[in-house]
Amino acid sequence: MEANNEREEWVYLILEAKSVGLSIEEVREFIKVK
């Protein structure tokens, strides 16, 4: 199932964002644009 893979990707993006100091809200906006 592709949904599970997308979820893993989302978690990875959040971890990356935290490492560079982005907030969850900023990550969500980025995902919406993407």
PLY file of the C-alpha trace (Angstrom):
ply
format ascii 1.0
element vertex 34
property float x
property float y
property float z
element edge 33
property int vertex1
property int vertex2
end_header
0.00 0.00 0.00
1.26 3.40 -0.93
-0.36 5.18 2.03
2.01 3.51 4.48
5.00 4.62 2.43
3.67 8.18 2.33
3.29 8.16 6.11
6.91 7.06 6.54
7.97 9.83 4.18
5.94 12.36 6.21
7.59 11.22 9.45
10.98 11.53 7.78
10.15 15.05 6.62
9.15 16.06 10.15
12.38 14.70 11.59
14.37 16.54 8.92
12.42 19.73 9.60
13.07 19.52 13.34
16.78 19.05 12.69
16.83 22.34 10.75
14.52 24.14 13.18
11.21 24.23 11.31
7.87 24.01 13.08
5.20 21.41 12.36
3.04 24.15 10.83
5.80 25.07 8.39
6.17 21.42 7.44
2.43 21.14 6.81
2.50 24.21 4.55
5.42 22.71 2.66
3.55 19.44 2.17
0.45 21.29 0.92
2.52 23.10 -1.70
4.12 19.80 -2.69
0 1
1 2
2 3
3 4
4 5
5 6
6 7
7 8
8 9
9 10
10 11
11 12
12 13
13 14
14 15
15 16
16 17
17 18
18 19
19 20
20 21
21 22
22 23
23 24
24 25
25 26
26 27
27 28
28 29
29 30
30 31
31 32
32 33
